[in-house]
């Protein structure tokens, strides 16, 4: 009523269903690219503007409704992109690989009027030619992306009807690839600075960068275009600044085709932390201020090649030293290989086996930011500054020995915790030569750039000769050996070495001068002959050398003020037997081993002053004065019936001794000689022997020792098989004692008769006639007691007769009477007398004759009567 209202009745449902529109049989959705959308062109920009997005034109035939009465038709366009083609399914191996795509999304809607005659939803704005199809332009397609589109239609009654059956089936297009997008430019990277670096890159506030391949739409870079990074703008900000900090525009200068120099004073404020670079494609956003803020970045629609990523932190100052390098020369214990050493790991005890090293130490001004490339490369250079004249330098090294020379680069990473570098170089050729002065310099760098060379540091390897010891402790003395040889022992204290020396080389020299007792009596002729040899006596001759290591303490800086190390005294035994009657002087000097490698080897290194001894004169030479002398024998008168021989006065032999020695055998080849070396005090200390040589009589009118003027040294001497030394007997008369000492005698027997036969055949003499002359021999006495086993030979004796040849023919006798007395005159031939007529060296004065007789017809004859012995 007008006063009250009832409740609503229960709702009644009514379904109004109309058939959805349908596409014509075989209908397709066509996609055609409409070109990219560019940024606005900037005046004076020679490059094509960047592409922001792609566009596509979609065309499809009109859908038709089965029941219509006017009205409109709605077309819905959807799109999707492909993420990965042929994506496998690891969780379901049996499932075939499929494309991985994004979900479908609505790209746009087209509203068409339903044509009354045909029932198709047509575009009222389409031309007559395009009346049966509809078009849709899809904007903002991503570049370098593969799209697929589809379209469906419905009768437009109410936009929120929500009935799924009202939509037609989809008509899908093929996959469509949009235009290729420009790649994102690579961030600026630090380039490797050329070596040697240009002056501009040795200044702070500079950095060398490379931009890589910049993305542009042209196939080739325009010839009139400015150098890279155009068309991009180079911007920088602090490496540790926040992400919304502004970027600052900076310019670059090409160093070569790929590297560009950035030098700006504004970079110095980031010396400790470094900077980051980026490339920006839209320079008009900060053209007025030169500063690009975060708000400026949003003023440009984003596209793929708009900006690069920020670079890694870059260092804008050259690597610098916090403490300049220092150089010190020191010793190190010998190592298997020379490398950088930690002084804390080296023993400080003195050792003999050391090597000289150059100890370098420097401290790096380490970067505070760990993000910056560390200072890790180090290089050392050196040059010779003294020690050679320019002529010598050019002759030894035509390339210029005074130019800087570099060692190989080595790597050592430094940091704030460990900024100090210690490096040691062996002091050895060809880099460092003893005797010269050098300068050394160091530079440091990262893997991209080098700093400046440090100021040169001077060090000297010049070593003067050693100094004489104080006290010298020098002495030279004779050493007498058992065989009479004389050696010399030289002693001295160690010389004082230079503080850079590791080894001393000592040289011992000797001067020998003859000091003969009667040298003033030498004739003028002999003095002229000996002039050259006597002049040579005034020269020094090296007789020995000693090398001694100098004890050094490793790891201690070598300084001239350091005390010399303690070294033992030295001694040299000159063990070559000295010549007799000579004066010897000795001198000792020293030098440092390898102390002057600049001096040519033929010139030699400098020796120190020498220590000299006083002259030591040796004794005269020993002589063998004993010439063999034969003992005379005569017939014993004690028993005329026996043909016994006995020693003649003053030698005393008893009959028993004579019989034991066989002195009475006329056929025995023997010689009884005096042996005074057995009794003399000095000679009896040494062994002696007797030697013999056959003597063959021959023509010798000049009484030469050997016929034919044969050199004595060419003769061969032999040893007898038996040499006995009988003792002299004393004749003791009643009440008388022997007086004086007994004489030393030698009984020589055992001669080889074949030696005479061979000698006669060799000389070509008549064998039988020579044998008839008798067997002659010469003797000599050899003392085996000279220095170094020297044998002292006596002068050979004159020829001695071993056997007395028998009288071959009976004597001839003639009787005559003188003054009433009958006398018998006897004569007989004697071959020895004939031999003495040709060989004047034979002494027949010692030969005697004796005659005996008897009366065989007289019955009372007493036997043979001996006549006197006559010469």
DOLUMSE-660735 format. One line per 4 residues: for each residue x, y, z of C-alpha. Coordinates in steps of 0.05 Angstrom, whole numbers. Layout:
N
X,Y,Z ~ ...
END
This chain:
871
0,0,0 ~ 19,71,2 ~ 33,61,74 ~ 72,-3,76
115,-47,30 ~ 122,-122,33 ~ 182,-164,27 ~ 211,-184,-40
189,-249,-69 ~ 238,-305,-82 ~ 280,-292,-144 ~ 264,-329,-208
321,-348,-255 ~ 314,-338,-330 ~ 370,-359,-378 ~ 376,-321,-443
426,-357,-487 ~ 449,-334,-555 ~ 499,-370,-598 ~ 569,-341,-597
597,-310,-660 ~ 638,-355,-705 ~ 697,-343,-751 ~ 693,-363,-823
722,-430,-841 ~ 798,-426,-850 ~ 803,-357,-819 ~ 875,-336,-798
903,-281,-755 ~ 957,-245,-794 ~ 1014,-206,-761 ~ 1056,-154,-797
1111,-110,-767 ~ 1099,-36,-771 ~ 1171,-15,-752 ~ 1203,6,-688
1187,67,-647 ~ 1249,113,-641 ~ 1268,166,-592 ~ 1263,238,-617
1323,259,-659 ~ 1372,305,-627 ~ 1403,361,-668 ~ 1475,349,-690
1471,276,-672 ~ 1502,236,-731 ~ 1475,170,-704 ~ 1407,139,-712
1364,148,-651 ~ 1354,86,-608 ~ 1294,40,-619 ~ 1248,40,-559
1195,-12,-578 ~ 1167,-50,-637 ~ 1095,-48,-666 ~ 1054,-100,-702
991,-97,-745 ~ 941,-153,-732 ~ 890,-170,-787 ~ 834,-221,-784
768,-234,-821 ~ 704,-211,-788 ~ 666,-258,-743 ~ 591,-271,-758
532,-279,-710 ~ 478,-331,-721 ~ 423,-288,-691 ~ 424,-214,-691
381,-155,-692 ~ 429,-99,-696 ~ 478,-86,-640 ~ 553,-90,-635
607,-144,-632 ~ 669,-141,-585 ~ 736,-171,-607 ~ 788,-187,-553
862,-192,-574 ~ 910,-231,-529 ~ 985,-242,-533 ~ 1041,-283,-502
1117,-290,-509 ~ 1161,-350,-512 ~ 1213,-360,-458 ~ 1248,-424,-480
1237,-470,-538 ~ 1239,-545,-529 ~ 1241,-541,-453 ~ 1250,-611,-424
1213,-637,-363 ~ 1263,-669,-315 ~ 1207,-691,-268 ~ 1170,-726,-325
1221,-758,-373 ~ 1165,-790,-415 ~ 1135,-722,-430 ~ 1158,-692,-496
1195,-625,-492 ~ 1151,-565,-500 ~ 1158,-490,-508 ~ 1159,-450,-444
1116,-388,-452 ~ 1086,-332,-412 ~ 1012,-333,-394 ~ 963,-302,-444
948,-229,-431 ~ 898,-181,-462 ~ 931,-135,-511 ~ 870,-96,-533
796,-94,-553 ~ 763,-76,-619 ~ 688,-59,-623 ~ 651,-71,-688
580,-58,-712 ~ 539,-118,-733 ~ 521,-113,-806 ~ 447,-126,-814
451,-161,-882 ~ 509,-208,-863 ~ 509,-210,-787 ~ 584,-196,-786
618,-152,-736 ~ 651,-99,-781 ~ 693,-38,-767 ~ 649,22,-784
712,63,-800 ~ 741,12,-849 ~ 743,27,-922 ~ 703,-11,-973
763,-50,-992 ~ 776,-72,-919 ~ 704,-80,-900 ~ 707,-156,-890
769,-153,-843 ~ 789,-118,-779 ~ 856,-88,-758 ~ 890,-76,-691
957,-42,-679 ~ 994,-74,-620 ~ 1042,-23,-589 ~ 1100,-29,-541
1125,-97,-563 ~ 1191,-115,-533 ~ 1249,-118,-581 ~ 1283,-185,-597
1222,-222,-570 ~ 1179,-277,-602 ~ 1103,-263,-595 ~ 1040,-302,-611
971,-270,-616 ~ 899,-295,-615 ~ 830,-263,-623 ~ 759,-281,-602
691,-246,-607 ~ 624,-239,-570 ~ 559,-201,-578 ~ 565,-138,-536
503,-135,-490 ~ 534,-118,-424 ~ 609,-113,-410 ~ 602,-150,-344
557,-207,-364 ~ 612,-257,-349 ~ 582,-315,-386 ~ 637,-359,-414
593,-387,-469 ~ 585,-319,-500 ~ 656,-320,-528 ~ 675,-352,-594
733,-398,-606 ~ 802,-366,-612 ~ 836,-354,-679 ~ 912,-359,-666
970,-329,-705 ~ 1037,-358,-719 ~ 1097,-339,-675 ~ 1122,-269,-693
1193,-244,-679 ~ 1199,-169,-665 ~ 1256,-126,-689 ~ 1325,-140,-659
1341,-98,-598 ~ 1408,-63,-590 ~ 1450,-99,-538 ~ 1465,-67,-472
1533,-33,-478 ~ 1590,-63,-438 ~ 1611,-22,-378 ~ 1675,17,-388
1735,-24,-367 ~ 1804,-4,-346 ~ 1854,-13,-403 ~ 1926,-35,-397
1971,26,-399 ~ 2027,21,-451 ~ 2097,10,-425 ~ 2132,57,-417
2071,99,-396 ~ 2061,167,-427 ~ 2070,227,-381 ~ 1995,240,-380
1983,172,-348 ~ 2037,183,-295 ~ 1997,241,-267 ~ 1944,232,-214
1871,241,-233 ~ 1878,200,-296 ~ 1854,132,-319 ~ 1857,94,-384
1792,60,-405 ~ 1765,19,-462 ~ 1692,18,-485 ~ 1689,-46,-523
1639,-53,-580 ~ 1588,3,-573 ~ 1518,-17,-598 ~ 1492,27,-654
1438,17,-706 ~ 1485,30,-765 ~ 1523,-28,-795 ~ 1585,15,-795
1605,74,-752 ~ 1595,139,-791 ~ 1660,169,-815 ~ 1640,239,-792
1621,214,-723 ~ 1661,236,-662 ~ 1705,184,-628 ~ 1678,135,-577
1643,134,-530 ~ 1596,173,-576 ~ 1537,166,-584 ~ 1542,151,-510
1562,198,-455 ~ 1615,178,-405 ~ 1595,191,-333 ~ 1628,176,-266
1615,177,-192 ~ 1651,153,-129 ~ 1660,78,-123 ~ 1632,77,-52
1575,126,-64 ~ 1502,105,-56 ~ 1462,78,-114 ~ 1421,143,-121
1483,188,-122 ~ 1488,232,-182 ~ 1533,217,-241 ~ 1582,268,-268
1597,277,-342 ~ 1670,271,-361 ~ 1705,273,-429 ~ 1758,225,-456
1814,231,-506 ~ 1832,174,-553 ~ 1901,145,-540 ~ 1895,95,-596
1839,60,-633 ~ 1817,21,-571 ~ 1842,59,-510 ~ 1818,127,-485
1849,173,-433 ~ 1806,204,-380 ~ 1841,260,-342 ~ 1802,307,-297
1820,342,-232 ~ 1752,323,-204 ~ 1776,251,-201 ~ 1828,268,-148
1775,273,-93 ~ 1764,198,-103 ~ 1837,179,-99 ~ 1826,135,-38
1763,99,-60 ~ 1765,101,-136 ~ 1709,115,-184 ~ 1657,79,-227
1640,94,-299 ~ 1577,84,-339 ~ 1554,99,-410 ~ 1489,140,-419
1453,144,-487 ~ 1411,206,-475 ~ 1460,264,-463 ~ 1405,317,-467
1381,298,-398 ~ 1441,333,-365 ~ 1465,378,-420 ~ 1456,440,-379
1487,419,-312 ~ 1534,362,-330 ~ 1505,323,-271 ~ 1458,265,-280
1412,253,-221 ~ 1367,194,-207 ~ 1307,237,-227 ~ 1340,251,-294
1343,177,-308 ~ 1267,173,-304 ~ 1256,229,-354 ~ 1271,181,-412
1231,120,-428 ~ 1274,59,-416 ~ 1302,19,-474 ~ 1354,-36,-476
1414,5,-499 ~ 1399,66,-457 ~ 1454,56,-406 ~ 1509,8,-388
1521,-24,-322 ~ 1569,12,-277 ~ 1641,-9,-282 ~ 1681,-41,-228
1718,8,-183 ~ 1777,40,-220 ~ 1839,72,-190 ~ 1849,145,-211
1920,154,-183 ~ 1986,122,-202 ~ 2013,70,-154 ~ 2057,107,-104
2109,92,-52 ~ 2095,106,20 ~ 2169,95,34 ~ 2220,99,-23
2263,38,-36 ~ 2327,27,3 ~ 2385,-16,-19 ~ 2436,-52,23
2489,-103,7 ~ 2490,-163,53 ~ 2508,-236,56 ~ 2461,-294,54
2472,-368,67 ~ 2474,-405,1 ~ 2404,-426,-20 ~ 2382,-477,-74
2352,-419,-113 ~ 2356,-344,-105 ~ 2288,-313,-91 ~ 2256,-261,-47
2273,-279,25 ~ 2242,-261,91 ~ 2299,-236,136 ~ 2264,-266,196
2274,-336,168 ~ 2349,-330,160 ~ 2398,-353,213 ~ 2444,-300,243
2501,-347,259 ~ 2566,-338,222 ~ 2574,-385,163 ~ 2629,-396,112
2585,-412,51 ~ 2553,-345,36 ~ 2534,-306,-25 ~ 2529,-231,-34
2459,-204,-47 ~ 2428,-137,-58 ~ 2374,-127,-5 ~ 2318,-81,-30
2260,-58,13 ~ 2203,-11,-2 ~ 2134,5,26 ~ 2073,14,-20
2020,66,-8 ~ 1967,12,-6 ~ 1896,27,-30 ~ 1844,34,25
1788,4,-16 ~ 1791,-71,-24 ~ 1748,-66,-86 ~ 1804,-32,-125
1855,-73,-163 ~ 1913,-85,-115 ~ 1984,-63,-127 ~ 2016,-129,-144
2069,-118,-198 ~ 2140,-96,-183 ~ 2200,-85,-228 ~ 2272,-66,-213
2321,-32,-259 ~ 2395,-16,-252 ~ 2452,18,-287 ~ 2527,24,-281
2549,93,-259 ~ 2624,84,-249 ~ 2681,35,-258 ~ 2692,40,-333
2714,95,-379 ~ 2669,111,-437 ~ 2718,77,-485 ~ 2720,15,-443
2645,14,-435 ~ 2634,20,-510 ~ 2685,-35,-525 ~ 2654,-83,-474
2582,-66,-488 ~ 2568,-31,-554 ~ 2495,-23,-535 ~ 2513,24,-478
2531,-3,-410 ~ 2508,61,-376 ~ 2436,54,-399 ~ 2382,29,-352
2370,-45,-353 ~ 2310,-79,-324 ~ 2298,-144,-288 ~ 2239,-188,-301
2173,-165,-271 ~ 2152,-204,-209 ~ 2086,-207,-172 ~ 2075,-192,-99
2006,-171,-75 ~ 2006,-115,-24 ~ 1952,-92,23 ~ 1940,-45,82
1961,-101,129 ~ 2024,-119,89 ~ 2048,-60,48 ~ 2123,-74,53
2161,-113,0 ~ 2229,-144,11 ~ 2267,-171,-49 ~ 2338,-195,-57
2379,-201,-120 ~ 2443,-242,-125 ~ 2504,-200,-138 ~ 2533,-237,-197
2547,-227,-270 ~ 2524,-207,-319 ~ 2480,-159,-280 ~ 2525,-136,-224
2601,-137,-231 ~ 2647,-130,-172 ~ 2689,-67,-174 ~ 2635,-20,-201
2583,28,-173 ~ 2510,21,-191 ~ 2444,56,-184 ~ 2379,18,-174
2307,41,-181 ~ 2239,8,-170 ~ 2170,18,-198 ~ 2104,-12,-176
2038,-22,-210 ~ 1972,-59,-216 ~ 1956,-105,-272 ~ 1933,-45,-313
1981,12,-300 ~ 2050,28,-274 ~ 2073,83,-228 ~ 2135,126,-235
2204,99,-224 ~ 2230,113,-154 ~ 2290,159,-144 ~ 2355,121,-158
2390,90,-99 ~ 2466,85,-103 ~ 2507,26,-79 ~ 2580,9,-90
2614,-58,-105 ~ 2684,-29,-109 ~ 2731,-69,-65 ~ 2802,-46,-51
2856,-98,-37 ~ 2859,-129,33 ~ 2898,-93,88 ~ 2960,-122,120
2948,-157,187 ~ 2971,-125,251 ~ 3011,-157,279 ~ 3036,-192,216
3059,-256,250 ~ 3100,-271,188 ~ 3156,-322,191 ~ 3195,-368,144
3237,-426,171 ~ 3275,-485,143 ~ 3249,-556,154 ~ 3304,-609,151
3281,-678,130 ~ 3315,-744,146 ~ 3345,-752,76 ~ 3376,-683,80
3324,-648,37 ~ 3303,-578,59 ~ 3231,-553,58 ~ 3206,-485,80
3148,-469,126 ~ 3115,-401,119 ~ 3067,-374,171 ~ 3027,-309,174
2965,-279,205 ~ 2902,-270,163 ~ 2897,-205,124 ~ 2840,-157,140
2785,-167,87 ~ 2738,-115,58 ~ 2668,-116,87 ~ 2640,-140,19
2689,-197,12 ~ 2668,-269,23 ~ 2733,-302,5 ~ 2807,-284,8
2859,-311,-40 ~ 2931,-312,-15 ~ 2991,-315,-61 ~ 3058,-341,-36
3119,-322,-78 ~ 3191,-342,-75 ~ 3257,-312,-100 ~ 3316,-358,-107
3388,-333,-112 ~ 3451,-376,-115 ~ 3501,-365,-58 ~ 3561,-407,-79
3621,-404,-34 ~ 3671,-385,-87 ~ 3625,-349,-135 ~ 3672,-290,-137
3723,-334,-171 ~ 3680,-347,-232 ~ 3715,-331,-297 ~ 3693,-276,-344
3676,-327,-397 ~ 3630,-366,-350 ~ 3599,-302,-324 ~ 3580,-283,-395
3549,-350,-406 ~ 3509,-346,-341 ~ 3485,-275,-350 ~ 3414,-294,-370
3405,-347,-316 ~ 3434,-302,-262 ~ 3388,-245,-283 ~ 3328,-291,-276
3344,-302,-203 ~ 3318,-234,-185 ~ 3246,-251,-203 ~ 3189,-272,-158
3157,-339,-173 ~ 3089,-361,-147 ~ 3098,-425,-107 ~ 3030,-432,-76
2961,-402,-66 ~ 2909,-410,-11 ~ 2836,-392,-11 ~ 2800,-379,54
2726,-363,64 ~ 2711,-303,107 ~ 2661,-320,161 ~ 2601,-275,152
2536,-265,190 ~ 2477,-272,142 ~ 2424,-219,140 ~ 2467,-163,168
2480,-100,127 ~ 2552,-96,103 ~ 2584,-34,132 ~ 2656,-8,131
2650,5,206 ~ 2638,-67,224 ~ 2694,-104,260 ~ 2732,-154,217
2715,-227,231 ~ 2764,-269,271 ~ 2805,-315,225 ~ 2858,-367,241
2931,-358,223 ~ 2953,-390,158 ~ 3011,-435,141 ~ 3041,-461,77
3093,-516,72 ~ 3136,-507,9 ~ 3151,-581,-1 ~ 3197,-577,-61
3267,-593,-39 ~ 3311,-531,-38 ~ 3373,-527,-80 ~ 3438,-526,-41
3478,-462,-32 ~ 3419,-418,-50 ~ 3386,-360,-15 ~ 3310,-361,-11
3263,-303,4 ~ 3188,-310,11 ~ 3131,-259,3 ~ 3057,-265,18
3002,-219,-9 ~ 2927,-226,-17 ~ 2867,-204,-58 ~ 2793,-212,-53
2765,-267,-97 ~ 2725,-238,-156 ~ 2733,-168,-129 ~ 2745,-135,-196
2706,-165,-254 ~ 2716,-104,-297 ~ 2790,-114,-305 ~ 2810,-158,-364
2834,-228,-343 ~ 2903,-216,-372 ~ 2912,-155,-328 ~ 2889,-188,-264
2861,-160,-201 ~ 2897,-115,-153 ~ 2939,-149,-99 ~ 2952,-121,-31
3019,-100,-3 ~ 3064,-160,11 ~ 3097,-188,73 ~ 3170,-207,59
3218,-252,97 ~ 3293,-248,107 ~ 3337,-290,62 ~ 3347,-363,82
3411,-395,55 ~ 3416,-470,47 ~ 3478,-512,61 ~ 3527,-534,7
3510,-599,-29 ~ 3534,-666,-2 ~ 3589,-700,-41 ~ 3614,-770,-48
3689,-763,-43 ~ 3706,-837,-38 ~ 3741,-863,-100 ~ 3751,-939,-99
3824,-958,-84 ~ 3851,-1029,-89 ~ 3887,-1062,-31 ~ 3956,-1090,-49
3968,-1164,-37 ~ 4034,-1201,-33 ~ 4058,-1272,-25 ~ 4061,-1295,47
4134,-1311,68 ~ 4112,-1354,126 ~ 4107,-1417,87 ~ 4146,-1415,21
4117,-1481,-1 ~ 4047,-1450,-6 ~ 4025,-1399,-57 ~ 3989,-1356,-6
3975,-1282,-13 ~ 3969,-1234,44 ~ 3952,-1161,52 ~ 4009,-1113,46
4026,-1061,98 ~ 3991,-1024,129 ~ 3930,-1070,124 ~ 3934,-1127,174
3903,-1194,155 ~ 3916,-1259,190 ~ 3929,-1322,149 ~ 3861,-1348,171
3826,-1287,144 ~ 3865,-1291,80 ~ 3845,-1363,72 ~ 3772,-1349,88
3770,-1293,37 ~ 3804,-1336,-16 ~ 3858,-1285,-28 ~ 3907,-1340,-48
3866,-1364,-108 ~ 3898,-1332,-170 ~ 3839,-1353,-215 ~ 3786,-1321,-172
3756,-1257,-200 ~ 3756,-1211,-140 ~ 3776,-1143,-117 ~ 3796,-1122,-47
3785,-1047,-39 ~ 3787,-997,17 ~ 3718,-978,45 ~ 3729,-914,85
3653,-899,82 ~ 3646,-954,132 ~ 3687,-918,183 ~ 3676,-843,169
3627,-813,218 ~ 3583,-775,168 ~ 3587,-827,112 ~ 3570,-885,157
3501,-856,169 ~ 3481,-870,97 ~ 3476,-934,57 ~ 3528,-945,2
3534,-995,-55 ~ 3588,-1014,-104 ~ 3577,-1017,-179 ~ 3623,-1040,-234
3630,-1032,-309 ~ 3673,-1075,-356 ~ 3734,-1041,-385 ~ 3759,-1063,-453
3831,-1039,-468 ~ 3835,-1001,-534 ~ 3875,-945,-565 ~ 3875,-889,-513
3936,-845,-523 ~ 3905,-786,-485 ~ 3891,-826,-422 ~ 3816,-814,-424
3774,-849,-372 ~ 3742,-891,-427 ~ 3774,-905,-495 ~ 3740,-868,-552
3720,-807,-510 ~ 3655,-839,-490 ~ 3608,-799,-444 ~ 3607,-830,-375
3532,-820,-369 ~ 3521,-867,-428 ~ 3555,-926,-394 ~ 3516,-980,-360
3537,-999,-290 ~ 3523,-1066,-258 ~ 3519,-1094,-188 ~ 3565,-1150,-166
3531,-1210,-136 ~ 3573,-1210,-73 ~ 3602,-1153,-32 ~ 3632,-1171,35
3662,-1126,87 ~ 3717,-1165,124 ~ 3746,-1138,187 ~ 3820,-1121,194
3858,-1167,242 ~ 3905,-1140,295 ~ 3974,-1172,304 ~ 3983,-1177,377
4055,-1185,397 ~ 4073,-1207,466 ~ 4060,-1151,514 ~ 4034,-1104,458
3964,-1080,447 ~ 3936,-1061,380 ~ 3943,-988,364 ~ 3896,-945,322
3829,-964,290 ~ 3819,-1018,239 ~ 3811,-1000,166 ~ 3744,-1011,129
3752,-1060,71 ~ 3706,-1088,17 ~ 3715,-1154,-18 ~ 3678,-1151,-85
3663,-1216,-121 ~ 3611,-1243,-168 ~ 3626,-1210,-235 ~ 3588,-1231,-297
3640,-1254,-349 ~ 3588,-1249,-405 ~ 3588,-1174,-399 ~ 3661,-1171,-423
3645,-1217,-481 ~ 3585,-1174,-502 ~ 3627,-1111,-495 ~ 3683,-1138,-538
3634,-1159,-592 ~ 3600,-1092,-590 ~ 3666,-1055,-598 ~ 3690,-1103,-651
3758,-1119,-619 ~ 3797,-1184,-627 ~ 3766,-1231,-578 ~ 3824,-1277,-562
3877,-1223,-560 ~ 3835,-1180,-515 ~ 3820,-1238,-468 ~ 3895,-1252,-465
3906,-1182,-437 ~ 3866,-1199,-375 ~ 3799,-1177,-347 ~ 3796,-1103,-329
3740,-1070,-291 ~ 3724,-1002,-263 ~ 3688,-991,-196 ~ 3649,-934,-166
3616,-924,-99 ~ 3544,-898,-95 ~ 3518,-864,-34 ~ 3443,-872,-26
3435,-814,20 ~ 3419,-751,-20 ~ 3358,-706,-15 ~ 3295,-735,-46
3330,-803,-55 ~ 3387,-771,-93 ~ 3444,-820,-108 ~ 3514,-791,-100
3561,-825,-148 ~ 3635,-826,-135 ~ 3686,-816,-191 ~ 3700,-883,-225
3765,-916,-208 ~ 3820,-929,-258 ~ 3818,-997,-292 ~ 3833,-1054,-244
3855,-1124,-264 ~ 3808,-1178,-239 ~ 3851,-1237,-259 ~ 3926,-1240,-273
3934,-1276,-340 ~ 3985,-1334,-335 ~ 4052,-1331,-369 ~ 4038,-1372,-431
4110,-1383,-455 ~ 4168,-1410,-412 ~ 4221,-1358,-395 ~ 4283,-1357,-437
4349,-1364,-397 ~ 4420,-1344,-413 ~ 4480,-1359,-367 ~ 4543,-1318,-364
4598,-1306,-314 ~ 4619,-1239,-288 ~ 4679,-1233,-242 ~ 4679,-1307,-231
4606,-1309,-212 ~ 4553,-1343,-254 ~ 4489,-1306,-267 ~ 4425,-1325,-303
4388,-1274,-347 ~ 4313,-1290,-357 ~ 4263,-1258,-404 ~ 4192,-1275,-423
4133,-1241,-461 ~ 4080,-1204,-421 ~ 4016,-1183,-457 ~ 3996,-1131,-404
4057,-1092,-421 ~ 4037,-1091,-494 ~ 3967,-1068,-476 ~ 3995,-1010,-436
4032,-986,-497 ~ 3966,-970,-534 ~ 3920,-956,-475 ~ 3955,-904,-432
3898,-909,-381 ~ 3923,-977,-357 ~ 3968,-972,-296 ~ 4021,-1027,-299
4062,-995,-244 ~ 4027,-1037,-192 ~ 4041,-1102,-228 ~ 4099,-1143,-198
4138,-1206,-219 ~ 4171,-1260,-178 ~ 4218,-1315,-199 ~ 4229,-1381,-165
4280,-1436,-180 ~ 4302,-1504,-157 ~ 4355,-1555,-172 ~ 4320,-1618,-195
4385,-1657,-207 ~ 4410,-1644,-138 ~ 4387,-1699,-92 ~ 4389,-1656,-31
4350,-1599,-63 ~ 4302,-1565,-14 ~ 4251,-1546,-67 ~ 4232,-1481,-98
4271,-1420,-78 ~ 4231,-1355,-84 ~ 4265,-1294,-110 ~ 4248,-1223,-90
4184,-1189,-116 ~ 4200,-1137,-168 ~ 4158,-1086,-205
END
